[in-house]
């Protein structure tokens, strides 16, 4: 079950990443940054939403990070930080 969820999550992130990467930042002064690294998927999503809700960034996404343990993937949170 966990593998299916991880596989579906990876597919969703992979499918959305090119769309989000090509979108323009909300503000011209925004800078693309890796905000957090090595996060579990649900924590990455939570931090991304939280930053958007507090106005820290508008555009954000989670990308897979090369796992240290092949059993568990980790994610990096990318955002155009205001």
N, CA, C and O atoms as a MOPAC input file, in Angstrom:
PM7 MOZYME 1SCF
protein

 N      0.82300 1    -1.19300 1     0.00000 1
 C      0.00000 1     0.00000 1     0.00000 1
 C      0.86500 1     1.25300 1     0.00000 1
 O      0.60800 1     2.19600 1    -0.74900 1
 N      1.89500 1     1.25700 1     0.84800 1
 C      2.76800 1     2.42000 1     0.93400 1
 C      3.47300 1     2.66300 1    -0.41000 1
 O      3.66700 1     3.80800 1    -0.81900 1
 N      3.85200 1     1.57300 1    -1.08900 1
 C      4.51500 1     1.71000 1    -2.38900 1
 C      3.57800 1     2.30500 1    -3.42300 1
 O      3.99900 1     3.10400 1    -4.26000 1
 N      2.31300 1     1.92300 1    -3.37100 1
 C      1.33400 1     2.48100 1    -4.31600 1
 C      1.16200 1     3.97300 1    -4.07900 1
 O      1.12600 1     4.75500 1    -5.02800 1
 N      1.05900 1     4.36500 1    -2.82400 1
 C      0.90800 1     5.78800 1    -2.49900 1
 C      2.14500 1     6.55400 1    -2.94300 1
 O      2.03900 1     7.63600 1    -3.52100 1
 N      3.31400 1     5.99300 1    -2.67100 1
 C      4.56000 1     6.64700 1    -3.08300 1
 C      4.62600 1     6.74000 1    -4.59600 1
 O      5.00200 1     7.78000 1    -5.13700 1
 N      4.26800 1     5.67000 1    -5.28100 1
 C      4.30900 1     5.67900 1    -6.74300 1
 C      3.34800 1     6.71700 1    -7.30800 1
 O      3.69700 1     7.44700 1    -8.23600 1
 N      2.14200 1     6.78700 1    -6.75400 1
 C      1.17100 1     7.77800 1    -7.22200 1
 C      1.63400 1     9.19900 1    -6.91500 1
 O      1.43600 1    10.11200 1    -7.71700 1
 N      2.25000 1     9.37700 1    -5.75500 1
 C      2.76700 1    10.69000 1    -5.38900 1
 C      3.87500 1    11.11100 1    -6.34000 1
 O      3.92200 1    12.25800 1    -6.78500 1
 N      4.75800 1    10.18200 1    -6.64500 1
 C      5.85500 1    10.47800 1    -7.57200 1
 C      5.31800 1    10.82400 1    -8.94900 1
 O      5.80700 1    11.74500 1    -9.60300 1
 N      4.31900 1    10.08800 1    -9.38200 1
 C      3.72000 1    10.36100 1   -10.68000 1
 C      3.09300 1    11.75100 1   -10.70300 1
 O      3.25700 1    12.48800 1   -11.67500 1
 N      2.38100 1    12.11200 1    -9.64900 1
 C      1.74800 1    13.42800 1    -9.58100 1
 C      2.79200 1    14.53900 1    -9.56500 1
 O      2.64200 1    15.54300 1   -10.26200 1
 N      3.83400 1    14.36600 1    -8.78600 1
 C      4.87900 1    15.38500 1    -8.69700 1
 C      5.59200 1    15.50800 1   -10.03300 1
 O      5.86900 1    16.61600 1   -10.49100 1
 N      5.89200 1    14.37900 1   -10.65800 1
 C      6.58100 1    14.38600 1   -11.94200 1
 C      5.72800 1    15.04900 1   -13.01100 1
 O      6.24600 1    15.78200 1   -13.85300 1
 N      4.43400 1    14.79900 1   -12.98300 1
 C      3.54100 1    15.37600 1   -13.97700 1
 C      3.37100 1    16.88100 1   -13.78500 1
 O      3.26100 1    17.61800 1   -14.76500 1
 N      3.34900 1    17.34100 1   -12.54200 1
 C      3.10500 1    18.75600 1   -12.27200 1
 C      4.36400 1    19.61200 1   -12.30100 1
 O      4.28500 1    20.81000 1   -12.57100 1
 N      5.50400 1    19.03000 1   -12.03200 1
 C      6.73800 1    19.81100 1   -11.93600 1
 C      7.03400 1    20.63000 1   -13.18900 1
 O      7.34000 1    21.81500 1   -13.05700 1
 N      6.96100 1    20.06300 1   -14.41100 1
 C      7.25700 1    20.89600 1   -15.59100 1
 C      6.30500 1    22.06900 1   -15.75000 1
 O      6.71300 1    23.13700 1   -16.20400 1
 N      5.04700 1    21.88700 1   -15.38500 1
 C      4.07800 1    22.97100 1   -15.48700 1
 C      4.43800 1    24.08200 1   -14.50900 1
 O      4.42000 1    25.25800 1   -14.87100 1
 N      4.76400 1    23.71900 1   -13.28300 1
 C      5.09300 1    24.71200 1   -12.27600 1
 C      6.43300 1    25.38600 1   -12.54500 1
 O      6.60000 1    26.57200 1   -12.26200 1
 N      7.38000 1    24.64200 1   -13.08700 1
 C      8.69800 1    25.21500 1   -13.36800 1
 C      8.59100 1    26.28400 1   -14.44400 1
 O      9.28600 1    27.29900 1   -14.37800 1
 N      7.73600 1    26.07400 1   -15.42800 1
 C      7.62900 1    27.03200 1   -16.51700 1
 C      6.73100 1    28.21500 1   -16.18600 1
 O      6.70600 1    29.19100 1   -16.93500 1
 N      5.99500 1    28.15200 1   -15.08300 1
 C      5.15000 1    29.28300 1   -14.73200 1
 C      6.01300 1    30.42300 1   -14.19600 1
 O      7.07800 1    30.19500 1   -13.62300 1
 N      5.54800 1    31.62300 1   -14.38700 1
 C      6.30900 1    32.77700 1   -13.93400 1
 C      6.00900 1    33.05700 1   -12.47900 1
 O      4.90300 1    32.78800 1   -12.01100 1
 N      6.97700 1    33.59200 1   -11.75700 1
 C      6.72700 1    33.91500 1   -10.36000 1
 C      5.66700 1    34.99700 1   -10.22600 1
 O      5.46000 1    35.80200 1   -11.13400 1
 N      5.00500 1    35.00000 1    -9.08600 1
 C      3.94800 1    35.97800 1    -8.84600 1
 C      4.49200 1    37.39800 1    -8.81100 1
 O      3.80800 1    38.33800 1    -9.21500 1
 N      5.71400 1    37.55700 1    -8.33000 1
 C      6.33600 1    38.87400 1    -8.24800 1
 C      7.66700 1    38.83800 1    -8.97300 1
 O      8.38300 1    37.83800 1    -8.91300 1
 N      8.00000 1    39.90800 1    -9.64900 1
 C      9.25800 1    39.94400 1   -10.39100 1
 C     10.46000 1    39.80100 1    -9.46600 1
 O     11.52100 1    39.35100 1    -9.89900 1
 N     10.30900 1    40.17400 1    -8.20800 1
 C     11.42400 1    40.10500 1    -7.26200 1
 C     11.56800 1    38.72000 1    -6.62200 1
 O     12.48900 1    38.50300 1    -5.83600 1
 N     10.67500 1    37.78500 1    -6.94500 1
 C     10.73600 1    36.44800 1    -6.37200 1
 C     11.95800 1    35.70100 1    -6.88200 1
 O     12.37600 1    35.87300 1    -8.02700 1
 N     12.52900 1    34.86400 1    -6.00900 1
 C     13.67800 1    34.06100 1    -6.38800 1
 C     13.36100 1    32.59100 1    -6.15500 1
 O     12.80900 1    32.21600 1    -5.12100 1
 N     13.72000 1    31.76600 1    -7.13200 1
 C     13.53300 1    30.33200 1    -6.98600 1
 C     14.54900 1    29.79900 1    -5.99300 1
 O     15.74800 1    30.04100 1    -6.13000 1
 N     14.06300 1    29.06700 1    -4.98300 1
 C     14.93700 1    28.53400 1    -3.94400 1
 C     14.47900 1    27.14300 1    -3.52300 1
 O     13.29600 1    26.81300 1    -3.60200 1
 N     15.42900 1    26.33900 1    -3.08000 1
 C     15.08700 1    25.10800 1    -2.36900 1
 C     14.90600 1    25.53000 1    -0.92100 1
 O     15.86800 1    25.91600 1    -0.25800 1
 N     13.69400 1    25.45900 1    -0.43700 1
 C     13.37800 1    25.95900 1     0.89500 1
 C     13.70100 1    24.92300 1     1.96800 1
 O     14.30500 1    25.25100 1     2.99000 1
 N     13.29700 1    23.66600 1     1.73500 1
 C     13.57300 1    22.57300 1     2.66800 1
 C     14.01400 1    21.35200 1     1.86100 1
 O     13.62300 1    21.19400 1     0.70400 1
 N     14.82200 1    20.49700 1     2.47000 1
 C     15.25800 1    19.27500 1     1.80900 1
 C     15.02300 1    18.07200 1     2.70400 1
 O     14.84300 1    18.19400 1     3.91500 1
 N     15.03100 1    16.90900 1     2.07100 1
 C     14.90700 1    15.61900 1     2.76100 1
 C     13.66000 1    15.49600 1     3.62500 1
 O     13.72800 1    15.01900 1     4.75800 1
 N     12.52600 1    15.92200 1     3.09300 1
 C     11.26100 1    15.85100 1     3.83000 1
 C     10.44100 1    14.65100 1     3.39400 1
 O     10.52400 1    14.24000 1     2.23700 1
 N      9.64100 1    14.07300 1     4.30400 1
 C      8.62600 1    13.10900 1     3.86700 1
 C      7.60200 1    13.84900 1     2.98600 1
 O      7.42900 1    15.06100 1     3.11200 1
 N      6.94100 1    13.11900 1     2.11100 1
 C      6.02900 1    13.73700 1     1.14900 1
 C      4.94400 1    14.58100 1     1.82900 1
 O      4.72600 1    15.72900 1     1.44100 1
 N      4.27000 1    14.03300 1     2.82400 1
 C      3.17300 1    14.76000 1     3.45900 1
 C      3.65400 1    16.02600 1     4.16500 1
 O      2.93300 1    17.02400 1     4.20400 1
 N      4.85600 1    15.99500 1     4.72000 1
 C      5.42000 1    17.18400 1     5.37000 1
 C      5.76400 1    18.23400 1     4.31700 1
 O      5.54300 1    19.42500 1     4.53500 1
 N      6.29800 1    17.80700 1     3.19000 1
 C      6.62300 1    18.73500 1     2.10900 1
 C      5.36500 1    19.46400 1     1.62600 1
 O      5.37200 1    20.68300 1     1.45600 1
 N      4.30700 1    18.71800 1     1.41200 1
 C      3.03900 1    19.31800 1     0.98500 1
 C      2.51100 1    20.27400 1     2.04900 1
 O      2.05900 1    21.37300 1     1.72700 1
 N      2.56600 1    19.87100 1     3.28800 1
 C      2.09100 1    20.71200 1     4.38900 1
 C      2.87700 1    22.01800 1     4.47900 1
 O      2.28300 1    23.08800 1     4.61300 1
 N      4.20700 1    21.94000 1     4.40700 1
 C      5.03700 1    23.14700 1     4.45700 1
 C      4.76900 1    24.04500 1     3.24800 1
 O      4.74400 1    25.26900 1     3.37700 1
 N      4.56900 1    23.44300 1     2.08200 1
 C      4.27700 1    24.23200 1     0.88200 1
 C      2.98100 1    25.00600 1     1.01400 1
 O      2.92600 1    26.19700 1     0.70900 1
 N      1.94400 1    24.33100 1     1.46700 1
 C      0.64600 1    24.98800 1     1.65800 1
 C      0.72400 1    26.07300 1     2.72700 1
 O      0.14900 1    27.15100 1     2.57900 1
 N      1.43800 1    25.77200 1     3.79800 1
 C      1.57600 1    26.73500 1     4.88500 1
 C      2.27400 1    28.00800 1     4.40300 1
 O      1.83500 1    29.11400 1     4.71800 1
 N      3.34100 1    27.85800 1     3.65100 1
 C      4.05200 1    29.01900 1     3.11800 1
 C      3.19400 1    29.83900 1     2.16700 1
 O      3.29000 1    31.06500 1     2.13200 1
 N      2.35200 1    29.15300 1     1.39500 1
 C      1.45900 1    29.85700 1     0.48400 1
 C      0.38500 1    30.61100 1     1.26700 1
 O      0.07000 1    31.75800 1     0.94900 1
 N     -0.17000 1    29.96900 1     2.28100 1
 C     -1.21700 1    30.60600 1     3.08400 1
 C     -0.70200 1    31.82000 1     3.84800 1
 O     -1.44200 1    32.78500 1     4.03900 1
 N      0.55400 1    31.78900 1     4.28600 1
 C      1.12100 1    32.91100 1     5.03500 1
 C      1.72300 1    33.97800 1     4.13000 1
 O      2.20700 1    35.00200 1     4.61200 1
 N      1.69600 1    33.74000 1     2.81200 1
 C      2.18900 1    34.73800 1     1.87200 1
 C      3.69200 1    34.71600 1     1.65300 1
 O      4.24400 1    35.64200 1     1.05900 1
 N      4.35100 1    33.68500 1     2.11800 1
 C      5.80300 1    33.59700 1     1.92800 1
 C      6.14000 1    33.29700 1     0.47300 1
 O      7.15900 1    33.76600 1    -0.03400 1
 N      5.28800 1    32.51400 1    -0.21400 1
 C      5.45900 1    32.22500 1    -1.63600 1
 C      4.10800 1    31.93900 1    -2.25700 1
 O      3.13700 1    31.61600 1    -1.57300 1
 N      4.07400 1    32.06600 1    -3.58100 1
 C      2.86600 1    31.76400 1    -4.34700 1
 C      3.00500 1    30.42300 1    -5.06700 1
 O      2.13000 1    29.56300 1    -4.97300 1
 N      4.10800 1    30.25800 1    -5.78000 1
 C      4.33700 1    29.05500 1    -6.56300 1
 C      5.33000 1    28.17100 1    -5.83500 1
 O      6.41500 1    28.62300 1    -5.46800 1
 N      4.96800 1    26.91200 1    -5.62400 1
 C      5.83300 1    25.97100 1    -4.92100 1
 C      5.54900 1    24.56600 1    -5.42600 1
 O      4.49600 1    24.31600 1    -6.01200 1
 N      6.48100 1    23.65000 1    -5.20300 1
 C      6.28500 1    22.24600 1    -5.52200 1
 C      7.29800 1    21.39500 1    -4.78100 1
 O      8.30800 1    21.89700 1    -4.28700 1
 N      7.02300 1    20.12500 1    -4.71000 1
 C      7.91300 1    19.15500 1    -4.07000 1
 C      8.51700 1    18.26900 1    -5.15300 1
 O      7.80700 1    17.76800 1    -6.02500 1
 N      9.81300 1    18.08500 1    -5.09300 1
 C     10.48000 1    17.19500 1    -6.04200 1
 C     11.18000 1    16.09200 1    -5.26700 1
 O     11.58700 1    16.27800 1    -4.12000 1
 N     11.31400 1    14.94200 1    -5.91200 1
 C     11.96800 1    13.82200 1    -5.23400 1
 C     13.44000 1    14.12200 1    -5.03900 1
 O     14.08600 1    14.76900 1    -5.86200 1
 N     13.93700 1    13.63900 1    -3.94400 1
 C     15.34500 1    13.79900 1    -3.59000 1
 C     15.96500 1    12.41200 1    -3.63500 1
 O     15.33300 1    11.43700 1    -3.22800 1
 N     17.20500 1    12.31200 1    -4.13100 1
 C     17.86600 1    11.01100 1    -4.18200 1
 C     17.86200 1    10.38300 1    -2.79500 1
 O     18.46000 1    10.93400 1    -1.87100 1
 N     17.20500 1     9.24900 1    -2.63200 1
 C     17.07200 1     8.67800 1    -1.29400 1
 C     18.37400 1     8.08100 1    -0.77500 1
 O     19.11500 1     7.42500 1    -1.50800 1
 N     18.63300 1     8.32400 1     0.50700 1
 C     19.75300 1     7.65300 1     1.15700 1
 C     19.37200 1     6.20100 1     1.42300 1
 O     20.21500 1     5.30700 1     1.34800 1
 N     18.12300 1     5.97500 1     1.72800 1
 C     17.58600 1     4.64400 1     1.93500 1
 C     16.60400 1     4.37900 1     0.79300 1
 O     15.56700 1     5.03900 1     0.72000 1
 N     16.90100 1     3.43300 1    -0.10000 1
 C     16.02700 1     3.19000 1    -1.25400 1
 C     14.59600 1     2.79900 1    -0.89400 1
 O     13.71300 1     2.82900 1    -1.75100 1
 N     14.36300 1     2.43600 1     0.34900 1
 C     13.00500 1     2.07000 1     0.77000 1
 C     12.12100 1     3.30300 1     0.96100 1
 O     10.89700 1     3.20400 1     0.86600 1
 N     12.71800 1     4.45400 1     1.22800 1
 C     11.94800 1     5.65700 1     1.52800 1
 C     12.46400 1     6.83100 1     0.70700 1
 O     13.64300 1     7.18100 1     0.77800 1
 N     11.58100 1     7.43000 1    -0.06300 1
 C     11.94700 1     8.61800 1    -0.81700 1
 C     11.78300 1     9.83800 1     0.07300 1
 O     10.94000 1     9.85800 1     0.97000 1
 N     12.58800 1    10.84300 1    -0.18000 1
 C     12.41700 1    12.12800 1     0.47900 1
 C     12.20300 1    13.18300 1    -0.59400 1
 O     12.43000 1    12.92700 1    -1.77600 1
 N     11.77300 1    14.34800 1    -0.19000 1
 C     11.38100 1    15.39000 1    -1.13400 1
 C     12.00900 1    16.72000 1    -0.76000 1
 O     12.26900 1    16.99900 1     0.41100 1
 N     12.24500 1    17.53000 1    -1.77500 1
 C     12.72200 1    18.89300 1    -1.58800 1
 C     11.56700 1    19.83500 1    -1.89400 1
 O     10.82400 1    19.62500 1    -2.85300 1
 N     11.41700 1    20.86600 1    -1.08500 1
 C     10.38900 1    21.88500 1    -1.31500 1
 C     11.03000 1    23.04800 1    -2.04400 1
 O     11.94400 1    23.69000 1    -1.52700 1
 N     10.55000 1    23.31400 1    -3.24100 1
 C     11.01900 1    24.43700 1    -4.06900 1
 C      9.94000 1    25.50600 1    -4.06100 1
 O      8.74800 1    25.19700 1    -4.06000 1
 N     10.36100 1    26.76400 1    -4.05600 1
 C      9.38100 1    27.85200 1    -4.08800 1
 C     10.01400 1    29.11900 1    -4.64200 1
 O     11.22300 1    29.33500 1    -4.54800 1
 N      9.15800 1    29.94500 1    -5.22200 1
 C      9.56000 1    31.31500 1    -5.56600 1
 C      9.29000 1    32.14700 1    -4.32200 1
 O      8.15300 1    32.54200 1    -4.06500 1
 N     10.32800 1    32.40800 1    -3.56100 1
 C     10.19400 1    33.09600 1    -2.29100 1
 C     10.05800 1    34.59500 1    -2.51500 1
 O     10.82900 1    35.19800 1    -3.26100 1
 N      9.06500 1    35.18600 1    -1.85600 1
 C      8.82600 1    36.63900 1    -1.98500 1
 C      9.87900 1    37.42500 1    -1.22100 1
 O      9.84500 1    38.65500 1    -1.21200 1

